[in-house]
Amino acid sequence: MMSRLLRVGDKVINLDNIEYIVREDDGVVRIHFIHADIALWNEQGEAFRQWVLSNAGYCEGSGEGW
């Protein structure tokens, strides 16, 4: 089975390894994986948030306010 990948700016995100996603008070989108996490700021964070909103399957468990 091939992994589902999404490019956001200079990052390639393996969607199959995401544990959960949070949007912090300062607008930073933080994507948590089992062993690490990455943060997306400004346009990258908003672009990823919009993608999540348009793909409801990835919103489950992502918290309120998305």
C-alpha positions as CSV (number, residue, x, y, z in Angstrom):
1,M,0.0,0.0,0.0
2,M,1.4,3.4,-0.9
3,S,1.5,6.2,1.6
4,R,-0.6,9.3,1.1
5,L,1.7,12.3,0.9
6,L,0.9,16.0,0.8
7,R,3.4,18.7,0.0
8,V,3.1,22.0,1.9
9,G,5.8,24.4,1.0
10,D,9.1,22.7,1.4
11,K,7.7,19.9,3.6
12,V,6.2,16.6,2.5
13,I,3.7,15.3,5.0
14,N,2.9,11.6,5.2
15,L,-0.9,11.8,6.0
16,D,-1.0,8.2,7.2
17,N,1.3,9.0,10.2
18,I,-0.6,11.9,11.6
19,E,-1.8,11.4,15.2
20,Y,-3.6,14.7,15.6
21,I,-3.5,18.3,14.5
22,V,-3.9,21.4,16.6
23,R,-4.2,25.1,15.8
24,E,-2.6,27.2,18.5
25,D,-3.8,30.6,19.8
26,D,-1.2,32.4,17.7
27,G,-2.4,30.7,14.5
28,V,0.4,28.1,14.2
29,V,-0.8,24.7,12.9
30,R,1.1,21.9,14.7
31,I,0.9,18.4,13.2
32,H,1.7,15.7,15.7
33,F,3.2,12.3,14.6
34,I,4.0,9.4,16.8
35,H,7.7,10.3,17.2
36,A,7.8,14.0,16.3
37,D,5.8,17.1,15.3
38,I,6.1,19.9,12.8
39,A,4.7,23.4,12.9
40,L,3.4,25.4,9.9
41,W,3.2,29.1,10.0
42,N,1.3,31.8,8.0
43,E,0.3,30.7,4.5
44,Q,1.6,27.1,4.9
45,G,-0.4,26.6,8.1
46,E,-3.6,28.1,6.6
47,A,-3.2,26.1,3.4
48,F,-2.9,22.9,5.4
49,R,-5.9,23.9,7.6
50,Q,-8.0,24.5,4.5
51,W,-7.0,21.2,3.0
52,V,-8.0,19.4,6.3
53,L,-11.3,21.2,6.2
54,S,-12.0,20.1,2.7
55,N,-11.0,16.5,3.5
56,A,-13.3,15.7,6.4
57,G,-11.7,12.3,7.1
58,Y,-8.6,14.0,8.4
59,C,-10.6,16.4,10.7
60,E,-11.7,13.7,13.2
61,G,-9.9,14.2,16.5
62,S,-8.3,17.4,15.3
63,G,-9.9,19.5,18.0
64,E,-12.4,22.4,18.1
65,G,-12.2,25.6,16.1
66,W,-11.1,24.2,12.8
